[in-house]
Amino acid sequence: MSETSTDIEETGPQSPGGVGGIGGLRPIVVSDIKAVKRLLSRVLLLLQKRQIDDREAKSLGYIAGIFVQTIKETELEQRVGELEKQLPKGGTDDWTNRTTRRAA
């Protein structure tokens, strides 16, 4: 998905400090992977403009990576839970026996 101009538009000098406020850019609320992409684009832009230092950029990248991994693990747990609900009522042994009988 491409960034729109509103993703990095300026809001004026009253903006707070930090990644969202440097250079008058509005803060990015990170709530999903799409927002992480916007944040990393912002970090890259600010790093290129030398408005944040390497250490801050690395920290934000590291935290963003942890956030993405957490999202992926949560989604995987949900998918596994949905698959487990589809198993026959007898539990996994019943499912294994059915698979074995078909293969034989």
Distance bins in CASP14 RR format, pairs under 12 A and 6 or more apart:
PFRMAT RR
TARGET T0000
AUTHOR 0000-0000-0000
RMODE 2
METHOD distances of the structure
MODEL  1
1 7 0 0 0 0 0 1 0 0 0 0 0
1 32 0 0 0 0 0 1 0 0 0 0 0
1 33 0 0 0 0 0 1 0 0 0 0 0
1 34 1 0 0 1 0 0 0 0 0 0 0
1 35 0 0 0 0 0 1 0 0 0 0 0
1 37 1 0 0 1 0 0 0 0 0 0 0
1 38 0 0 0 0 1 0 0 0 0 0 0
1 41 0 0 0 0 0 1 0 0 0 0 0
2 8 0 0 0 0 0 1 0 0 0 0 0
2 34 0 0 0 0 0 1 0 0 0 0 0
2 37 0 0 0 0 0 1 0 0 0 0 0
2 38 0 0 0 0 0 1 0 0 0 0 0
2 41 0 0 0 0 0 1 0 0 0 0 0
3 9 0 0 0 0 0 1 0 0 0 0 0
3 28 0 0 0 0 0 1 0 0 0 0 0
3 34 0 0 0 0 0 1 0 0 0 0 0
3 35 0 0 0 0 0 1 0 0 0 0 0
3 37 0 0 0 0 1 0 0 0 0 0 0
3 38 1 0 0 1 0 0 0 0 0 0 0
3 39 0 0 0 0 0 1 0 0 0 0 0
3 40 0 0 0 0 0 1 0 0 0 0 0
3 41 1 0 1 0 0 0 0 0 0 0 0
3 42 0 0 0 0 1 0 0 0 0 0 0
3 44 0 0 0 0 0 1 0 0 0 0 0
3 45 0 0 0 0 1 0 0 0 0 0 0
4 34 0 0 0 0 0 1 0 0 0 0 0
4 38 0 0 0 0 1 0 0 0 0 0 0
4 41 0 0 0 0 0 1 0 0 0 0 0
5 25 0 0 0 0 0 1 0 0 0 0 0
6 25 0 0 0 0 0 1 0 0 0 0 0
6 26 0 0 0 0 1 0 0 0 0 0 0
6 28 0 0 0 0 0 1 0 0 0 0 0
6 38 0 0 0 0 0 1 0 0 0 0 0
7 20 0 0 0 0 0 1 0 0 0 0 0
7 25 0 0 0 0 1 0 0 0 0 0 0
7 26 0 0 0 0 1 0 0 0 0 0 0
7 27 0 0 0 0 0 1 0 0 0 0 0
7 28 1 0 0 1 0 0 0 0 0 0 0
7 29 0 0 0 0 0 1 0 0 0 0 0
7 34 0 0 0 0 0 1 0 0 0 0 0
7 35 0 0 0 0 1 0 0 0 0 0 0
7 37 0 0 0 0 1 0 0 0 0 0 0
7 38 1 0 1 0 0 0 0 0 0 0 0
7 39 0 0 0 0 1 0 0 0 0 0 0
7 40 0 0 0 0 0 1 0 0 0 0 0
7 41 1 0 0 1 0 0 0 0 0 0 0
7 42 1 0 0 1 0 0 0 0 0 0 0
7 45 0 0 0 0 0 1 0 0 0 0 0
8 19 0 0 0 0 0 1 0 0 0 0 0
8 20 0 0 0 0 1 0 0 0 0 0 0
8 21 0 0 0 0 0 1 0 0 0 0 0
8 22 0 0 0 0 0 1 0 0 0 0 0
8 23 0 0 0 0 0 1 0 0 0 0 0
8 24 0 0 0 0 0 1 0 0 0 0 0
8 25 1 0 1 0 0 0 0 0 0 0 0
8 26 0 0 0 0 1 0 0 0 0 0 0
8 27 0 0 0 0 0 1 0 0 0 0 0
8 28 0 0 0 0 1 0 0 0 0 0 0
8 38 0 0 0 0 1 0 0 0 0 0 0
8 39 0 0 0 0 0 1 0 0 0 0 0
8 41 1 0 0 1 0 0 0 0 0 0 0
8 42 1 0 0 1 0 0 0 0 0 0 0
8 43 0 0 0 0 0 1 0 0 0 0 0
8 44 0 0 0 0 0 1 0 0 0 0 0
8 45 1 0 0 1 0 0 0 0 0 0 0
8 46 0 0 0 0 1 0 0 0 0 0 0
8 49 0 0 0 0 0 1 0 0 0 0 0
9 15 0 0 0 0 0 1 0 0 0 0 0
9 20 0 0 0 0 0 1 0 0 0 0 0
9 23 0 0 0 0 0 1 0 0 0 0 0
9 24 0 0 0 0 1 0 0 0 0 0 0
9 25 1 0 0 1 0 0 0 0 0 0 0
9 26 1 0 0 1 0 0 0 0 0 0 0
9 28 0 0 0 0 0 1 0 0 0 0 0
9 38 0 0 0 0 0 1 0 0 0 0 0
9 42 0 0 0 0 0 1 0 0 0 0 0
10 20 0 0 0 0 0 1 0 0 0 0 0
10 21 0 0 0 0 1 0 0 0 0 0 0
10 22 0 0 0 0 0 1 0 0 0 0 0
10 23 1 0 0 1 0 0 0 0 0 0 0
10 24 1 0 1 0 0 0 0 0 0 0 0
10 25 1 0 0 1 0 0 0 0 0 0 0
10 26 1 0 0 1 0 0 0 0 0 0 0
10 45 0 0 0 0 0 1 0 0 0 0 0
11 17 0 0 0 0 0 1 0 0 0 0 0
11 20 0 0 0 0 1 0 0 0 0 0 0
11 21 0 0 0 0 1 0 0 0 0 0 0
11 22 0 0 0 0 0 1 0 0 0 0 0
11 23 0 0 0 0 1 0 0 0 0 0 0
11 24 1 0 1 0 0 0 0 0 0 0 0
11 25 1 0 0 1 0 0 0 0 0 0 0
11 26 1 0 1 0 0 0 0 0 0 0 0
11 27 0 0 0 0 1 0 0 0 0 0 0
12 20 0 0 0 0 0 1 0 0 0 0 0
12 21 0 0 0 0 1 0 0 0 0 0 0
12 22 0 0 0 0 0 1 0 0 0 0 0
12 23 0 0 0 0 1 0 0 0 0 0 0
12 24 1 0 1 0 0 0 0 0 0 0 0
12 25 0 0 0 0 1 0 0 0 0 0 0
12 26 0 0 0 0 1 0 0 0 0 0 0
13 21 0 0 0 0 1 0 0 0 0 0 0
13 22 0 0 0 0 0 1 0 0 0 0 0
13 23 0 0 0 0 1 0 0 0 0 0 0
13 24 1 0 0 1 0 0 0 0 0 0 0
13 25 0 0 0 0 0 1 0 0 0 0 0
14 21 0 0 0 0 1 0 0 0 0 0 0
14 23 0 0 0 0 0 1 0 0 0 0 0
14 24 0 0 0 0 1 0 0 0 0 0 0
14 26 0 0 0 0 0 1 0 0 0 0 0
15 21 1 0 1 0 0 0 0 0 0 0 0
15 22 0 0 0 0 1 0 0 0 0 0 0
15 23 1 0 0 1 0 0 0 0 0 0 0
15 24 1 0 1 0 0 0 0 0 0 0 0
15 25 1 0 0 1 0 0 0 0 0 0 0
15 26 1 0 0 1 0 0 0 0 0 0 0
15 27 1 0 0 1 0 0 0 0 0 0 0
15 28 0 0 0 0 0 1 0 0 0 0 0
16 22 0 0 0 0 1 0 0 0 0 0 0
16 23 0 0 0 0 0 1 0 0 0 0 0
16 24 0 0 0 0 1 0 0 0 0 0 0
16 25 0 0 0 0 0 1 0 0 0 0 0
16 26 0 0 0 0 1 0 0 0 0 0 0
16 27 1 0 0 1 0 0 0 0 0 0 0
17 23 0 0 0 0 1 0 0 0 0 0 0
17 24 0 0 0 0 1 0 0 0 0 0 0
17 25 0 0 0 0 1 0 0 0 0 0 0
17 26 0 0 0 0 0 1 0 0 0 0 0
17 27 0 0 0 0 1 0 0 0 0 0 0
17 46 0 0 0 0 0 1 0 0 0 0 0
17 51 0 0 0 0 0 1 0 0 0 0 0
17 52 0 0 0 0 0 1 0 0 0 0 0
17 56 0 0 0 0 0 1 0 0 0 0 0
18 24 0 0 0 0 0 1 0 0 0 0 0
18 25 0 0 0 0 1 0 0 0 0 0 0
18 26 0 0 0 0 0 1 0 0 0 0 0
18 27 1 0 0 1 0 0 0 0 0 0 0
18 28 0 0 0 0 0 1 0 0 0 0 0
18 39 0 0 0 0 0 1 0 0 0 0 0
18 42 0 0 0 0 0 1 0 0 0 0 0
18 43 0 0 0 0 0 1 0 0 0 0 0
18 46 0 0 0 0 1 0 0 0 0 0 0
18 51 0 0 0 0 1 0 0 0 0 0 0
18 52 0 0 0 0 1 0 0 0 0 0 0
18 53 0 0 0 0 0 1 0 0 0 0 0
18 56 0 0 0 0 1 0 0 0 0 0 0
18 57 0 0 0 0 0 1 0 0 0 0 0
18 59 0 0 0 0 0 1 0 0 0 0 0
18 60 0 0 0 0 1 0 0 0 0 0 0
19 25 1 0 0 1 0 0 0 0 0 0 0
19 26 0 0 0 0 0 1 0 0 0 0 0
19 27 1 0 0 1 0 0 0 0 0 0 0
19 28 1 0 0 1 0 0 0 0 0 0 0
19 29 0 0 0 0 0 1 0 0 0 0 0
19 30 0 0 0 0 1 0 0 0 0 0 0
19 38 0 0 0 0 0 1 0 0 0 0 0
19 39 1 0 0 1 0 0 0 0 0 0 0
19 40 0 0 0 0 0 1 0 0 0 0 0
19 41 0 0 0 0 0 1 0 0 0 0 0
19 42 1 0 0 1 0 0 0 0 0 0 0
19 43 1 0 0 1 0 0 0 0 0 0 0
19 44 0 0 0 0 0 1 0 0 0 0 0
19 45 0 0 0 0 0 1 0 0 0 0 0
19 46 1 0 0 1 0 0 0 0 0 0 0
19 47 0 0 0 0 0 1 0 0 0 0 0
19 51 0 0 0 0 1 0 0 0 0 0 0
19 52 1 0 0 1 0 0 0 0 0 0 0
19 56 1 0 0 1 0 0 0 0 0 0 0
19 57 0 0 0 0 1 0 0 0 0 0 0
19 59 0 0 0 0 0 1 0 0 0 0 0
19 60 1 0 0 1 0 0 0 0 0 0 0
19 61 0 0 0 0 0 1 0 0 0 0 0
19 63 0 0 0 0 0 1 0 0 0 0 0
19 64 0 0 0 0 0 1 0 0 0 0 0
20 26 1 0 0 1 0 0 0 0 0 0 0
20 27 1 1 0 0 0 0 0 0 0 0 0
20 28 1 0 0 1 0 0 0 0 0 0 0
20 29 0 0 0 0 1 0 0 0 0 0 0
20 30 0 0 0 0 0 1 0 0 0 0 0
20 38 0 0 0 0 0 1 0 0 0 0 0
20 39 0 0 0 0 1 0 0 0 0 0 0
20 42 1 0 0 1 0 0 0 0 0 0 0
20 43 0 0 0 0 0 1 0 0 0 0 0
20 45 0 0 0 0 0 1 0 0 0 0 0
20 46 0 0 0 0 1 0 0 0 0 0 0
20 51 0 0 0 0 0 1 0 0 0 0 0
20 52 0 0 0 0 0 1 0 0 0 0 0
20 56 0 0 0 0 0 1 0 0 0 0 0
20 60 0 0 0 0 0 1 0 0 0 0 0
21 27 1 0 0 1 0 0 0 0 0 0 0
21 28 0 0 0 0 1 0 0 0 0 0 0
21 42 0 0 0 0 1 0 0 0 0 0 0
21 46 0 0 0 0 1 0 0 0 0 0 0
21 51 0 0 0 0 1 0 0 0 0 0 0
21 52 0 0 0 0 0 1 0 0 0 0 0
22 28 0 0 0 0 0 1 0 0 0 0 0
22 42 0 0 0 0 1 0 0 0 0 0 0
22 43 0 0 0 0 0 1 0 0 0 0 0
22 45 0 0 0 0 1 0 0 0 0 0 0
22 46 1 0 1 0 0 0 0 0 0 0 0
22 47 0 0 0 0 0 1 0 0 0 0 0
22 49 0 0 0 0 1 0 0 0 0 0 0
22 50 0 0 0 0 0 1 0 0 0 0 0
22 51 1 0 1 0 0 0 0 0 0 0 0
22 52 1 0 0 1 0 0 0 0 0 0 0
22 53 0 0 0 0 0 1 0 0 0 0 0
22 56 0 0 0 0 1 0 0 0 0 0 0
22 57 0 0 0 0 0 1 0 0 0 0 0
22 60 0 0 0 0 0 1 0 0 0 0 0
23 42 0 0 0 0 0 1 0 0 0 0 0
23 45 0 0 0 0 0 1 0 0 0 0 0
23 46 1 0 0 1 0 0 0 0 0 0 0
23 49 0 0 0 0 1 0 0 0 0 0 0
23 50 0 0 0 0 0 1 0 0 0 0 0
23 51 1 0 0 1 0 0 0 0 0 0 0
23 52 0 0 0 0 0 1 0 0 0 0 0
24 42 0 0 0 0 0 1 0 0 0 0 0
24 46 0 0 0 0 0 1 0 0 0 0 0
24 49 0 0 0 0 0 1 0 0 0 0 0
24 51 0 0 0 0 1 0 0 0 0 0 0
25 38 0 0 0 0 0 1 0 0 0 0 0
25 39 0 0 0 0 0 1 0 0 0 0 0
25 41 0 0 0 0 0 1 0 0 0 0 0
25 42 1 0 0 1 0 0 0 0 0 0 0
25 43 0 0 0 0 0 1 0 0 0 0 0
25 45 0 0 0 0 1 0 0 0 0 0 0
25 46 1 0 0 1 0 0 0 0 0 0 0
25 49 0 0 0 0 0 1 0 0 0 0 0
25 51 0 0 0 0 1 0 0 0 0 0 0
25 52 0 0 0 0 0 1 0 0 0 0 0
26 38 0 0 0 0 0 1 0 0 0 0 0
26 42 0 0 0 0 1 0 0 0 0 0 0
27 35 0 0 0 0 0 1 0 0 0 0 0
27 38 0 0 0 0 0 1 0 0 0 0 0
27 39 0 0 0 0 1 0 0 0 0 0 0
27 42 0 0 0 0 1 0 0 0 0 0 0
28 34 0 0 0 0 0 1 0 0 0 0 0
28 35 1 0 0 1 0 0 0 0 0 0 0
28 36 0 0 0 0 1 0 0 0 0 0 0
28 37 0 0 0 0 1 0 0 0 0 0 0
28 38 1 0 1 0 0 0 0 0 0 0 0
28 39 1 0 1 0 0 0 0 0 0 0 0
28 40 0 0 0 0 1 0 0 0 0 0 0
28 41 0 0 0 0 1 0 0 0 0 0 0
28 42 1 0 0 1 0 0 0 0 0 0 0
28 43 0 0 0 0 1 0 0 0 0 0 0
28 45 0 0 0 0 0 1 0 0 0 0 0
28 46 0 0 0 0 0 1 0 0 0 0 0
28 60 0 0 0 0 0 1 0 0 0 0 0
28 64 0 0 0 0 0 1 0 0 0 0 0
29 35 1 0 0 1 0 0 0 0 0 0 0
29 36 0 0 0 0 0 1 0 0 0 0 0
29 38 0 0 0 0 1 0 0 0 0 0 0
29 39 0 0 0 0 1 0 0 0 0 0 0
30 36 1 0 1 0 0 0 0 0 0 0 0
30 37 0 0 0 0 1 0 0 0 0 0 0
30 38 0 0 0 0 1 0 0 0 0 0 0
30 39 1 0 1 0 0 0 0 0 0 0 0
30 40 0 0 0 0 0 1 0 0 0 0 0
30 42 0 0 0 0 0 1 0 0 0 0 0
30 43 0 0 0 0 0 1 0 0 0 0 0
30 60 0 0 0 0 1 0 0 0 0 0 0
30 61 0 0 0 0 0 1 0 0 0 0 0
30 63 0 0 0 0 1 0 0 0 0 0 0
30 64 1 0 0 1 0 0 0 0 0 0 0
30 65 0 0 0 0 0 1 0 0 0 0 0
30 66 0 0 0 0 0 1 0 0 0 0 0
30 67 1 0 0 1 0 0 0 0 0 0 0
30 68 0 0 0 0 1 0 0 0 0 0 0
30 70 0 0 0 0 0 1 0 0 0 0 0
30 71 0 0 0 0 0 1 0 0 0 0 0
31 38 0 0 0 0 0 1 0 0 0 0 0
31 39 0 0 0 0 0 1 0 0 0 0 0
31 67 0 0 0 0 1 0 0 0 0 0 0
31 70 0 0 0 0 0 1 0 0 0 0 0
31 71 0 0 0 0 1 0 0 0 0 0 0
32 38 0 0 0 0 1 0 0 0 0 0 0
32 39 0 0 0 0 0 1 0 0 0 0 0
32 64 0 0 0 0 0 1 0 0 0 0 0
32 67 0 0 0 0 1 0 0 0 0 0 0
32 68 0 0 0 0 1 0 0 0 0 0 0
32 70 0 0 0 0 0 1 0 0 0 0 0
32 71 1 0 0 1 0 0 0 0 0 0 0
32 72 0 0 0 0 0 1 0 0 0 0 0
32 74 0 0 0 0 0 1 0 0 0 0 0
32 75 0 0 0 0 0 1 0 0 0 0 0
33 39 0 0 0 0 0 1 0 0 0 0 0
33 40 0 0 0 0 0 1 0 0 0 0 0
33 64 0 0 0 0 1 0 0 0 0 0 0
33 65 0 0 0 0 0 1 0 0 0 0 0
33 67 0 0 0 0 1 0 0 0 0 0 0
33 68 1 0 1 0 0 0 0 0 0 0 0
33 69 0 0 0 0 0 1 0 0 0 0 0
33 70 0 0 0 0 0 1 0 0 0 0 0
33 71 1 0 1 0 0 0 0 0 0 0 0
33 72 0 0 0 0 1 0 0 0 0 0 0
33 74 0 0 0 0 0 1 0 0 0 0 0
33 75 0 0 0 0 1 0 0 0 0 0 0
34 40 0 0 0 0 0 1 0 0 0 0 0
34 41 0 0 0 0 0 1 0 0 0 0 0
34 67 0 0 0 0 0 1 0 0 0 0 0
34 68 0 0 0 0 0 1 0 0 0 0 0
34 71 0 0 0 0 0 1 0 0 0 0 0
35 41 0 0 0 0 0 1 0 0 0 0 0
35 42 0 0 0 0 0 1 0 0 0 0 0
35 64 0 0 0 0 1 0 0 0 0 0 0
35 67 0 0 0 0 1 0 0 0 0 0 0
35 68 0 0 0 0 0 1 0 0 0 0 0
35 71 0 0 0 0 0 1 0 0 0 0 0
36 42 0 0 0 0 0 1 0 0 0 0 0
36 43 0 0 0 0 0 1 0 0 0 0 0
36 60 0 0 0 0 1 0 0 0 0 0 0
36 61 0 0 0 0 1 0 0 0 0 0 0
36 63 0 0 0 0 1 0 0 0 0 0 0
36 64 1 0 1 0 0 0 0 0 0 0 0
36 65 1 0 0 1 0 0 0 0 0 0 0
36 66 0 0 0 0 0 1 0 0 0 0 0
36 67 1 0 1 0 0 0 0 0 0 0 0
36 68 1 0 1 0 0 0 0 0 0 0 0
36 69 0 0 0 0 0 1 0 0 0 0 0
36 70 0 0 0 0 0 1 0 0 0 0 0
36 71 0 0 0 0 1 0 0 0 0 0 0
36 72 0 0 0 0 0 1 0 0 0 0 0
37 43 0 0 0 0 0 1 0 0 0 0 0
37 44 0 0 0 0 0 1 0 0 0 0 0
37 61 0 0 0 0 0 1 0 0 0 0 0
37 64 0 0 0 0 1 0 0 0 0 0 0
37 65 0 0 0 0 0 1 0 0 0 0 0
37 67 0 0 0 0 0 1 0 0 0 0 0
37 68 0 0 0 0 1 0 0 0 0 0 0
37 71 0 0 0 0 0 1 0 0 0 0 0
38 44 0 0 0 0 0 1 0 0 0 0 0
38 45 0 0 0 0 0 1 0 0 0 0 0
38 64 0 0 0 0 0 1 0 0 0 0 0
39 45 0 0 0 0 0 1 0 0 0 0 0
39 46 0 0 0 0 0 1 0 0 0 0 0
39 52 0 0 0 0 0 1 0 0 0 0 0
39 57 0 0 0 0 0 1 0 0 0 0 0
39 60 1 0 0 1 0 0 0 0 0 0 0
39 61 0 0 0 0 1 0 0 0 0 0 0
39 63 0 0 0 0 1 0 0 0 0 0 0
39 64 1 0 0 1 0 0 0 0 0 0 0
39 65 0 0 0 0 0 1 0 0 0 0 0
39 67 0 0 0 0 1 0 0 0 0 0 0
39 68 0 0 0 0 0 1 0 0 0 0 0
40 46 0 0 0 0 0 1 0 0 0 0 0
40 47 0 0 0 0 0 1 0 0 0 0 0
40 57 0 0 0 0 1 0 0 0 0 0 0
40 58 0 0 0 0 0 1 0 0 0 0 0
40 60 1 0 0 1 0 0 0 0 0 0 0
40 61 1 0 0 1 0 0 0 0 0 0 0
40 62 0 0 0 0 0 1 0 0 0 0 0
40 63 0 0 0 0 0 1 0 0 0 0 0
40 64 1 0 1 0 0 0 0 0 0 0 0
40 65 0 0 0 0 1 0 0 0 0 0 0
40 67 0 0 0 0 0 1 0 0 0 0 0
40 68 0 0 0 0 1 0 0 0 0 0 0
41 47 0 0 0 0 0 1 0 0 0 0 0
41 48 0 0 0 0 0 1 0 0 0 0 0
41 60 0 0 0 0 0 1 0 0 0 0 0
41 61 0 0 0 0 0 1 0 0 0 0 0
41 64 0 0 0 0 0 1 0 0 0 0 0
42 48 0 0 0 0 0 1 0 0 0 0 0
42 49 0 0 0 0 0 1 0 0 0 0 0
42 51 0 0 0 0 0 1 0 0 0 0 0
42 52 0 0 0 0 1 0 0 0 0 0 0
42 56 0 0 0 0 0 1 0 0 0 0 0
42 57 0 0 0 0 0 1 0 0 0 0 0
42 60 0 0 0 0 1 0 0 0 0 0 0
42 61 0 0 0 0 0 1 0 0 0 0 0
42 64 0 0 0 0 0 1 0 0 0 0 0
43 49 0 0 0 0 0 1 0 0 0 0 0
43 51 0 0 0 0 0 1 0 0 0 0 0
43 52 1 0 0 1 0 0 0 0 0 0 0
43 53 0 0 0 0 0 1 0 0 0 0 0
43 54 0 0 0 0 0 1 0 0 0 0 0
43 55 0 0 0 0 0 1 0 0 0 0 0
43 56 0 0 0 0 1 0 0 0 0 0 0
43 57 1 0 1 0 0 0 0 0 0 0 0
43 58 0 0 0 0 1 0 0 0 0 0 0
43 59 0 0 0 0 1 0 0 0 0 0 0
43 60 1 0 1 0 0 0 0 0 0 0 0
43 61 1 0 0 1 0 0 0 0 0 0 0
43 62 0 0 0 0 0 1 0 0 0 0 0
43 63 0 0 0 0 0 1 0 0 0 0 0
43 64 0 0 0 0 1 0 0 0 0 0 0
43 65 0 0 0 0 0 1 0 0 0 0 0
44 51 0 0 0 0 0 1 0 0 0 0 0
44 52 0 0 0 0 0 1 0 0 0 0 0
44 57 1 0 0 1 0 0 0 0 0 0 0
44 60 0 0 0 0 0 1 0 0 0 0 0
44 61 0 0 0 0 0 1 0 0 0 0 0
44 64 0 0 0 0 0 1 0 0 0 0 0
45 51 0 0 0 0 1 0 0 0 0 0 0
45 52 0 0 0 0 1 0 0 0 0 0 0
45 57 0 0 0 0 0 1 0 0 0 0 0
46 52 1 0 1 0 0 0 0 0 0 0 0
46 53 0 0 0 0 1 0 0 0 0 0 0
46 54 0 0 0 0 0 1 0 0 0 0 0
46 56 0 0 0 0 1 0 0 0 0 0 0
46 57 1 0 0 1 0 0 0 0 0 0 0
46 60 0 0 0 0 1 0 0 0 0 0 0
47 53 0 0 0 0 1 0 0 0 0 0 0
47 54 1 0 0 1 0 0 0 0 0 0 0
47 55 0 0 0 0 0 1 0 0 0 0 0
47 56 0 0 0 0 1 0 0 0 0 0 0
47 57 1 0 1 0 0 0 0 0 0 0 0
47 58 0 0 0 0 1 0 0 0 0 0 0
47 59 0 0 0 0 0 1 0 0 0 0 0
47 60 0 0 0 0 1 0 0 0 0 0 0
47 61 0 0 0 0 0 1 0 0 0 0 0
48 54 0 0 0 0 0 1 0 0 0 0 0
48 57 0 0 0 0 0 1 0 0 0 0 0
49 57 0 0 0 0 0 1 0 0 0 0 0
50 56 0 0 0 0 0 1 0 0 0 0 0
50 57 0 0 0 0 0 1 0 0 0 0 0
51 57 0 0 0 0 0 1 0 0 0 0 0
52 58 0 0 0 0 0 1 0 0 0 0 0
52 59 0 0 0 0 1 0 0 0 0 0 0
52 60 0 0 0 0 1 0 0 0 0 0 0
52 61 0 0 0 0 0 1 0 0 0 0 0
53 59 0 0 0 0 1 0 0 0 0 0 0
53 60 0 0 0 0 0 1 0 0 0 0 0
54 60 0 0 0 0 0 1 0 0 0 0 0
54 61 0 0 0 0 0 1 0 0 0 0 0
55 61 0 0 0 0 0 1 0 0 0 0 0
55 62 0 0 0 0 0 1 0 0 0 0 0
56 62 0 0 0 0 0 1 0 0 0 0 0
56 63 0 0 0 0 0 1 0 0 0 0 0
57 63 0 0 0 0 0 1 0 0 0 0 0
57 64 0 0 0 0 0 1 0 0 0 0 0
58 64 0 0 0 0 0 1 0 0 0 0 0
58 65 0 0 0 0 0 1 0 0 0 0 0
59 65 0 0 0 0 0 1 0 0 0 0 0
59 66 0 0 0 0 0 1 0 0 0 0 0
60 66 0 0 0 0 0 1 0 0 0 0 0
60 67 0 0 0 0 0 1 0 0 0 0 0
61 67 0 0 0 0 1 0 0 0 0 0 0
61 68 0 0 0 0 1 0 0 0 0 0 0
61 69 0 0 0 0 0 1 0 0 0 0 0
62 68 0 0 0 0 0 1 0 0 0 0 0
62 69 0 0 0 0 0 1 0 0 0 0 0
63 69 0 0 0 0 0 1 0 0 0 0 0
63 70 0 0 0 0 0 1 0 0 0 0 0
64 70 0 0 0 0 0 1 0 0 0 0 0
64 71 0 0 0 0 0 1 0 0 0 0 0
65 71 0 0 0 0 1 0 0 0 0 0 0
65 72 0 0 0 0 1 0 0 0 0 0 0
65 73 0 0 0 0 0 1 0 0 0 0 0
66 72 0 0 0 0 0 1 0 0 0 0 0
66 73 0 0 0 0 0 1 0 0 0 0 0
67 73 0 0 0 0 0 1 0 0 0 0 0
67 74 0 0 0 0 0 1 0 0 0 0 0
68 74 0 0 0 0 0 1 0 0 0 0 0
68 75 0 0 0 0 0 1 0 0 0 0 0
69 75 0 0 0 0 0 1 0 0 0 0 0
69 76 0 0 0 0 0 1 0 0 0 0 0
70 76 0 0 0 0 0 1 0 0 0 0 0
70 77 0 0 0 0 0 1 0 0 0 0 0
71 77 0 0 0 0 0 1 0 0 0 0 0
71 78 0 0 0 0 0 1 0 0 0 0 0
72 78 0 0 0 0 0 1 0 0 0 0 0
72 79 0 0 0 0 0 1 0 0 0 0 0
73 79 0 0 0 0 0 1 0 0 0 0 0
73 80 0 0 0 0 0 1 0 0 0 0 0
74 80 0 0 0 0 0 1 0 0 0 0 0
74 81 0 0 0 0 0 1 0 0 0 0 0
75 81 0 0 0 0 0 1 0 0 0 0 0
75 82 0 0 0 0 0 1 0 0 0 0 0
76 82 0 0 0 0 0 1 0 0 0 0 0
76 83 0 0 0 0 0 1 0 0 0 0 0
77 83 0 0 0 0 0 1 0 0 0 0 0
77 84 0 0 0 0 0 1 0 0 0 0 0
78 84 0 0 0 0 0 1 0 0 0 0 0
78 85 0 0 0 0 0 1 0 0 0 0 0
79 85 0 0 0 0 0 1 0 0 0 0 0
79 86 0 0 0 0 0 1 0 0 0 0 0
80 86 0 0 0 0 0 1 0 0 0 0 0
80 87 0 0 0 0 0 1 0 0 0 0 0
81 87 0 0 0 0 1 0 0 0 0 0 0
83 92 0 0 0 0 0 1 0 0 0 0 0
83 95 0 0 0 0 0 1 0 0 0 0 0
84 91 0 0 0 0 1 0 0 0 0 0 0
84 92 0 0 0 0 1 0 0 0 0 0 0
84 95 0 0 0 0 0 1 0 0 0 0 0
85 91 0 0 0 0 0 1 0 0 0 0 0
86 92 0 0 0 0 0 1 0 0 0 0 0
86 95 0 0 0 0 1 0 0 0 0 0 0
87 93 0 0 0 0 0 1 0 0 0 0 0
87 94 1 0 0 1 0 0 0 0 0 0 0
87 95 1 0 1 0 0 0 0 0 0 0 0
87 96 0 0 0 0 1 0 0 0 0 0 0
87 97 0 0 0 0 0 1 0 0 0 0 0
87 98 0 0 0 0 0 1 0 0 0 0 0
87 99 0 0 0 0 0 1 0 0 0 0 0
88 94 1 0 1 0 0 0 0 0 0 0 0
88 95 1 0 1 0 0 0 0 0 0 0 0
88 96 0 0 0 0 0 1 0 0 0 0 0
88 97 0 0 0 0 1 0 0 0 0 0 0
88 98 1 0 0 1 0 0 0 0 0 0 0
88 99 0 0 0 0 0 1 0 0 0 0 0
89 95 0 0 0 0 0 1 0 0 0 0 0
90 96 0 0 0 0 0 1 0 0 0 0 0
90 97 0 0 0 0 1 0 0 0 0 0 0
90 98 0 0 0 0 0 1 0 0 0 0 0
91 97 0 0 0 0 0 1 0 0 0 0 0
91 98 0 0 0 0 0 1 0 0 0 0 0
92 98 0 0 0 0 0 1 0 0 0 0 0
92 99 0 0 0 0 0 1 0 0 0 0 0
93 99 0 0 0 0 0 1 0 0 0 0 0
93 100 0 0 0 0 0 1 0 0 0 0 0
94 100 0 0 0 0 0 1 0 0 0 0 0
94 101 0 0 0 0 0 1 0 0 0 0 0
95 101 0 0 0 0 0 1 0 0 0 0 0
95 102 0 0 0 0 0 1 0 0 0 0 0
96 102 0 0 0 0 0 1 0 0 0 0 0
96 103 0 0 0 0 0 1 0 0 0 0 0
97 103 0 0 0 0 0 1 0 0 0 0 0
97 104 0 0 0 0 0 1 0 0 0 0 0
98 104 0 0 0 0 0 1 0 0 0 0 0
END
